[in-house]
Amino acid sequence: MGCAGHPFVQTPNLDALAARGMRFENAYTPSSICVPARACFATGRYVHQTRLWDNAMPYTGEIPGWGHALQAKGVPVESIGKLHYRSEEDPAGFDTEHLPMMVAGGVGMVWASIRKEDERVFGKGRMLGDNIGPGTSKYIDYDAAVTSRTVEWIKNRATTEDDRPWCLYVGLVAPHFPLVAPQKFFDLYPPDSLPDVKLHPRDGYERHPWVEKQNAFMDSEAKFENEDERLRAMAAYYGLCSWLDHNIGEILRALESSGMLADTTIVYTSDHGDNVGARGLWGKSNLYQESVTVPMIMAGPDTPQGSCETPVSLIDLSMTIASHFGAKLNGAEGIRSLHDIAREPADKNRIILSEYHAAGAVSGAFMLRKGRFKYHHYIGFPPELFDLENDPEETSNLASDPVFRGVLSEMEQNLRAICDPDAVDAQAFSDQAALIAQFGGREAALTLGASGATPPPET
């Protein structure tokens, strides 16, 4: 986003939203893959608490979340667009789900739950899509339909006689792969004008061994036809960011024309980030900033203006939604409303946890952010430690530097105060093995779920 300091990506509508509200500079996902992150957001709990570890374990509504808390208070709460839950039939906390996009077949990528080194399989086809560049896709059509339905919903709400406060969740897909962007938005980013990515292996960078194994699951970089296609992929990703911004603009203009903009609180965020070629990586699924940080903007009545340096998480947003309507949420210990955080002096030492137990991971991975330092704990692999104040691009791993031995120890202790990473890792593998057995074993599991991007519903 331009408001986040990006040098060339054009996001005028998000920039305007940030200008009249609060942008949280250090926002994180509790898991850098869609389905577990969305379950965490729904419930306000960490992955190790939901035990919904990967894309074959979607949210079912069994664990109460902010939607249920709002329903209990009599607040109308609806969704439009992508949820990535299990089924429209599940009581997931919405009165109505419009155009809901759920995991494929209600089961998701069961084959990707096979993670043990000697058992796992590698991704089928090319994750980023068969075609890369300008054009259209089912996801573009879906986002257009979601935006249109949202605009219609806002117009209808503005004319209803129901004067209760309401909550609407809107799930747009872009900039998720396939990396195909509408021509108008692709043209904003000529491929031959794009800067090179950081820390590319072809320039001598050596990836962490855990990351190397995780990336081998799909290895999108190795599947480009040539350098021109790789540059088109970057241009398409940026084009999709601007396409997303365009759709958000349509929604904000509908709110304004309805007369409801001034007294509506709006939050924009995402379920995870994307590597976009950094370190030769594409998609998400690791602990680096590109993958594990998310945008977070809040604007509306009584929301301060400016930026907030206090680290926050998607699960803080879960608490925010509940408390905004005077409801209670039994989420993870320590989560807080963004309203409260935004009004207080920055607490740079606030601890944030993210974890990954999903596709391609041969063991669990845990990230802890505290102050200037960011710690990566990999089960069975050496850790990583970065000083984000002096090295925001995470180019230098300090974990083996004797000068930072005390910091490394403190960060591990902070992690273990939240959870036992070894026990969590064992639990994840146990639950995934049970899931695979439930579906008839390894051979049956290999046939279940989409091979890449989840197909959108008919619009």
C-alpha positions in Angstrom: 0.0 0.0 0.0 1.1 3.6 -0.7 0.1 4.5 2.9 2.5 1.9 4.2 5.4 3.5 2.3 5.5 1.2 -0.8 7.4 3.2 -3.5 5.2 2.5 -6.5 2.1 0.3 -5.8 -1.1 2.4 -6.3 -3.7 2.1 -3.6 -5.5 5.4 -3.5 -8.6 4.2 -1.7 -6.7 2.4 1.0 -4.5 5.4 1.4 -7.5 7.6 1.9 -9.0 5.2 4.4 -5.7 5.2 6.4 -5.5 9.0 6.2 -8.8 9.3 8.1 -8.2 6.5 10.5 -5.5 4.5 12.2 -2.9 2.3 10.4 -1.3 -0.4 12.6 2.3 -0.6 11.3 3.1 -4.0 12.9 0.2 -6.3 12.3 0.6 -10.0 12.1 -1.4 -13.1 11.2 -1.6 -16.0 13.7 -0.7 -18.3 10.8 0.7 -17.6 7.4 -1.8 -19.7 5.5 -5.5 -19.0 4.8 -7.7 -21.7 6.5 -5.9 -21.8 10.0 -5.6 -18.0 10.0 -9.3 -17.5 9.3 -10.2 -19.9 12.1 -8.0 -17.9 14.5 -9.7 -14.7 13.3 -13.2 -16.2 13.8 -12.4 -17.4 17.3 -9.8 -15.0 18.7 -7.6 -18.0 19.5 -4.2 -19.3 18.4 -3.7 -22.2 16.1 -2.5 -24.5 18.9 -5.8 -23.7 20.7 -8.2 -24.2 17.8 -6.2 -27.3 16.6 -7.3 -26.4 13.1 -3.8 -26.8 11.7 -4.0 -26.7 8.0 -6.1 -26.2 4.9 -7.9 -29.5 5.5 -9.2 -28.4 8.9 -11.6 -25.5 8.2 -13.6 -23.7 10.8 -17.0 -25.2 11.5 -18.5 -22.9 14.1 -17.9 -25.5 16.8 -15.6 -23.1 18.7 -17.6 -20.0 19.5 -16.3 -16.8 17.9 -17.1 -13.1 17.5 -20.0 -13.8 15.2 -21.7 -16.0 17.8 -21.1 -13.3 20.4 -22.8 -10.7 18.2 -25.7 -13.0 17.5 -26.2 -13.5 21.2 -26.5 -9.7 21.6 -29.0 -9.5 18.8 -26.7 -7.7 16.4 -27.4 -8.4 12.7 -24.2 -10.0 11.3 -23.8 -11.2 7.7 -21.0 -12.1 5.3 -20.4 -11.5 1.6 -17.6 -13.4 -0.2 -14.7 -15.6 0.8 -14.8 -17.3 4.2 -12.8 -20.5 3.6 -14.8 -22.3 6.3 -16.2 -25.8 5.9 -19.8 -25.4 4.8 -22.6 -23.0 4.4 -24.6 -25.3 6.6 -22.4 -24.9 9.6 -23.4 -22.4 12.3 -20.3 -20.2 11.8 -21.7 -17.0 13.4 -23.4 -15.3 10.5 -27.2 -14.8 10.1 -26.7 -15.0 6.3 -23.7 -15.9 4.1 -23.9 -14.3 0.7 -21.8 -15.9 -2.1 -19.8 -17.8 0.4 -16.5 -19.3 -0.8 -15.7 -22.4 1.3 -12.9 -25.0 1.1 -13.1 -27.3 -1.8 -15.6 -30.1 -1.2 -16.0 -29.1 2.4 -12.7 -30.9 3.2 -9.9 -28.8 1.8 -6.4 -30.0 0.9 -6.3 -33.3 2.8 -3.3 -34.5 0.7 -1.3 -31.5 2.0 -1.8 -32.7 5.6 0.7 -35.5 4.9 3.8 -33.7 6.1 6.3 -36.2 7.5 9.6 -36.1 5.5 9.4 -39.8 4.4 5.6 -39.7 3.6 4.8 -36.3 2.1 3.9 -35.6 -1.5 4.8 -32.5 -3.5 2.4 -30.0 -5.1 0.6 -30.9 -8.3 1.0 -28.4 -11.2 1.9 -24.8 -10.7 0.5 -23.0 -7.7 0.5 -19.6 -9.3 -1.7 -20.7 -12.2 -1.3 -21.9 -15.8 -1.4 -18.4 -17.2 0.4 -15.4 -15.7 -0.1 -11.8 -16.8 -3.0 -9.6 -18.0 -6.5 -11.0 -18.5 -9.4 -12.3 -16.5 -10.0 -15.2 -14.1 -12.8 -16.8 -12.1 -11.4 -15.0 -9.0 -11.6 -11.6 -10.8 -15.2 -12.3 -11.7 -15.9 -13.5 -8.2 -14.4 -10.3 -6.6 -16.5 -8.2 -9.0 -19.6 -10.1 -7.9 -18.8 -9.8 -4.2 -18.2 -6.1 -4.6 -21.5 -5.7 -6.5 -23.4 -7.6 -3.9 -21.8 -5.5 -1.1 -22.8 -2.3 -2.8 -26.4 -3.6 -3.2 -26.4 -4.8 0.5 -25.4 -1.3 1.7 -28.0 0.4 -0.4 -30.7 -1.9 1.0 -29.5 -1.5 4.6 -29.7 2.3 4.3 -33.4 2.1 3.3 -34.5 -0.4 5.9 -36.5 0.6 9.0 -34.2 -1.7 11.2 -32.2 0.9 13.1 -30.0 -1.7 15.0 -26.2 -1.4 14.7 -25.1 -4.0 12.1 -21.9 -5.9 11.3 -20.9 -6.9 7.7 -17.9 -9.0 6.8 -16.7 -8.8 3.2 -14.2 -11.3 1.8 -12.4 -10.3 -1.4 -9.9 -12.7 -2.9 -7.3 -10.6 -4.7 -4.3 -10.5 -4.7 -4.4 -14.3 -4.3 -3.1 -16.4 -7.2 -3.7 -17.2 -10.0 -1.5 -14.2 -11.0 -3.8 -12.8 -13.6 -4.8 -9.2 -13.4 -7.3 -7.1 -15.4 -5.4 -5.4 -18.2 -6.1 -1.9 -16.9 -4.4 -2.7 -13.6 -1.7 -4.9 -15.0 -0.6 -1.9 -17.2 0.1 0.2 -14.1 3.2 -1.9 -13.5 5.3 -2.5 -16.7 7.3 -5.6 -16.0 10.5 -4.1 -17.4 10.3 -1.3 -14.8 10.1 -3.4 -11.7 13.0 -3.6 -9.2 14.7 -6.9 -8.5 13.7 -8.9 -5.5 15.9 -9.2 -2.4 17.9 -12.2 -1.3 17.4 -14.3 -4.4 19.2 -17.7 -4.3 20.7 -17.0 -7.8 22.7 -14.2 -6.1 24.2 -16.5 -3.6 21.6 -16.3 -0.8 21.1 -19.6 1.0 17.7 -20.3 2.4 17.2 -21.7 5.9 16.9 -25.5 5.7 13.4 -25.5 7.1 12.4 -23.0 4.5 14.2 -24.9 1.8 12.1 -28.0 2.6 8.8 -26.1 2.8 9.4 -24.3 -0.5 10.2 -27.7 -2.2 6.5 -28.5 -1.7 5.5 -26.2 -4.6 8.7 -24.4 -5.7 6.9 -21.8 -7.9 10.2 -20.0 -8.7 11.5 -23.2 -10.5 8.3 -23.4 -12.6 8.6 -20.1 -14.4 9.2 -20.5 -18.2 11.7 -17.6 -18.2 12.6 -14.3 -16.6 9.9 -12.5 -18.5 7.2 -14.6 -17.0 8.7 -14.1 -13.5 8.4 -10.3 -14.0 4.9 -10.7 -15.3 4.0 -12.5 -12.1 5.2 -9.6 -10.1 3.4 -7.1 -12.2 0.2 -9.2 -12.0 0.5 -9.4 -8.2 0.8 -5.6 -7.9 -2.0 -5.2 -10.5 -4.2 -7.4 -8.3 -3.4 -5.2 -5.3 -4.7 -2.2 -7.2 -7.7 -4.2 -8.4 -8.5 -5.0 -4.8 -8.1 -1.3 -3.9 -10.5 -0.4 -6.7 -13.2 -2.7 -5.3 -12.7 -1.3 -1.8 -13.2 2.1 -3.3 -16.5 1.0 -4.8 -17.7 -0.2 -1.4 -16.6 2.9 0.4 -18.4 5.1 -2.2 -21.5 3.1 -1.6 -21.3 3.7 2.1 -20.8 7.4 1.5 -23.7 7.7 -0.9 -25.9 5.8 1.5 -25.2 8.4 4.2 -23.7 5.7 6.5 -20.0 6.4 6.1 -19.7 8.9 8.9 -21.0 6.5 11.6 -19.6 3.2 10.3 -16.4 1.7 11.7 -14.4 0.1 8.9 -11.5 -2.3 9.3 -9.3 -3.5 6.4 -7.0 -6.4 6.8 -5.9 -9.8 5.3 -5.4 -13.3 6.4 -1.6 -13.5 5.4 1.0 -11.8 3.3 2.9 -12.9 0.2 6.6 -13.3 -0.6 6.3 -12.1 -4.2 9.7 -13.5 -5.2 11.7 -12.4 -2.1 14.2 -15.2 -1.3 13.0 -17.0 -4.4 9.7 -17.7 -2.6 6.1 -17.2 -3.8 2.8 -17.4 -1.9 3.0 -17.5 1.9 3.7 -20.3 4.4 6.8 -19.1 6.2 7.7 -16.7 9.1 9.4 -13.8 7.3 7.8 -10.4 7.3 6.6 -10.7 3.7 4.5 -13.7 4.6 3.5 -13.2 8.2 2.7 -9.5 8.4 -0.7 -8.1 7.2 -2.2 -4.7 6.5 -4.4 -3.4 9.3 -6.4 -0.1 9.0 -9.3 1.0 11.2 -11.3 4.2 10.5 -14.6 5.5 11.8 -16.2 7.5 14.6 -14.0 7.8 17.7 -11.0 6.1 16.0 -7.9 8.2 16.4 -6.0 9.3 13.3 -2.4 8.4 12.5 -0.3 5.3 12.9 0.3 2.9 15.7 3.6 1.1 16.3 2.3 -1.4 18.9 2.4 -4.9 17.4 -1.1 -6.4 16.9 -2.6 -9.6 15.6 -5.7 -10.7 13.7 -6.9 -12.2 16.9 -6.9 -8.7 18.4 -9.3 -7.8 15.7 -11.6 -10.6 16.9 -11.8 -9.0 20.3 -12.3 -5.6 18.7 -15.4 -6.7 16.8 -17.0 -8.3 19.9 -16.2 -5.4 22.2 -17.3 -2.8 19.6 -20.9 -4.2 20.0 -20.6 -4.7 23.8 -20.2 -8.4 23.5 -17.7 -10.7 25.1 -15.3 -13.1 23.4 -13.4 -15.9 25.2 -10.3 -15.7 23.1 -6.6 -16.2 23.8 -5.1 -14.6 26.9 -3.8 -11.1 26.3 -5.7 -10.2 23.2 -7.1 -6.7 23.2 -9.4 -4.4 21.3 -7.6 -2.3 18.7 -9.7 0.7 19.9 -7.9 0.5 23.2 -4.5 -0.1 21.7 -4.9 2.8 19.3 -5.6 5.3 22.2 -2.6 4.2 24.3 1.1 5.1 24.0 2.9 2.6 21.8 3.9 -0.6 23.5 6.7 -1.9 21.3 7.4 -4.8 23.6 4.0 -6.4 23.2 4.5 -10.0 22.3 2.9 -11.4 19.1 2.8 -15.1 18.2 2.4 -16.8 14.8 2.8 -20.5 14.0 2.7 -22.8 11.0 1.9 -26.5 10.8 0.5 -26.7 7.3 1.4 -27.5 3.7 5.0 -28.3 3.1 6.1 -28.0 6.7 8.1 -31.0 7.8 7.9 -29.7 11.4 6.2 -26.9 13.3 7.4 -23.4 13.1 6.8 -20.6 15.6 7.4 -16.8 15.3 7.6 -14.5 18.3 7.8 -10.7 17.8 8.9 -8.7 20.9 10.3 -5.2 20.6 13.0 -4.8 18.0 13.6 -8.6 17.8 11.8 -11.3 15.8 12.5 -15.0 16.7 11.8 -18.0 14.5 11.7 -21.4 16.4 11.7 -24.4 14.1 11.2 -27.9 15.5 14.3 -29.9 14.6 16.1 -27.0 12.9 18.3 -24.1 14.0 16.5 -20.9 15.0 16.5 -17.5 13.4 16.8 -14.1 15.1 16.4 -10.8 13.4 16.8 -7.2 14.6 14.0 -5.4 12.8 15.1 -2.0 14.0 18.4 -2.3 12.3 17.6 -4.9 9.7 13.9 -4.5 8.7 14.4 -6.7 5.6 15.6 -9.7 7.7 18.9 -10.1 5.8 21.1 -11.1 8.7 20.3 -14.0 11.0 21.7 -13.2 14.5 20.9 -16.6 16.1 24.5 -17.8 16.1 26.0 -14.5 17.2 27.3 -14.8 20.8 26.4 -11.1 21.3 22.7 -12.0 21.1 22.8 -15.3 23.0 20.8 -13.7 25.9 18.2 -12.3 23.5 17.8 -15.7 21.8 17.3 -17.4 25.2 14.8 -14.8 26.4 12.8 -15.0 23.2 12.6 -18.8 23.5 11.5 -18.5 27.1 8.8 -16.0 26.0 7.6 -18.6 23.5 7.5 -21.4 26.0 5.5 -19.2 28.4 2.7 -19.2 25.7 3.0 -22.8 24.6 5.2 -25.9 24.5 6.4 -25.9 20.9 7.4 -29.6 21.0 4.1 -30.7 22.4 2.2 -28.5 20.0 4.2 -30.0 17.1 3.4 -33.5 18.2 -0.3 -32.7 18.7 -0.5 -31.3 15.1 1.0 -34.4 13.6 -1.3 -36.6 15.7 -4.4 -34.7 14.6 -3.4 -34.7 11.0 -2.7 -38.4 11.1 -6.1 -39.0 12.6 -7.7 -36.9 9.9 -6.0 -38.8 7.1 -7.1 -42.1 8.8 -10.7 -40.7 9.0 -10.7 -40.2 5.2 -9.5 -43.7 4.5 -5.7 -43.5 4.7 -2.9 -42.0 2.7 -4.0 -43.1 -0.8 -7.5 -41.8 -0.3 -6.2 -38.5 1.2 -4.2 -37.9 -2.0 -7.4 -37.5 -4.0 -9.1 -35.0 -1.6 -9.1 -31.3 -2.0 -8.1 -28.7 -4.7 -4.6 -29.0 -6.1 -4.1 -25.3 -5.8 -6.4 -22.3 -5.5 -9.9 -23.1 -4.2 -12.5 -22.8 -6.9 -14.9 -19.9 -6.3 -18.7 -20.5 -6.1 -21.0 -19.7 -9.0 -22.0 -16.0 -9.0 
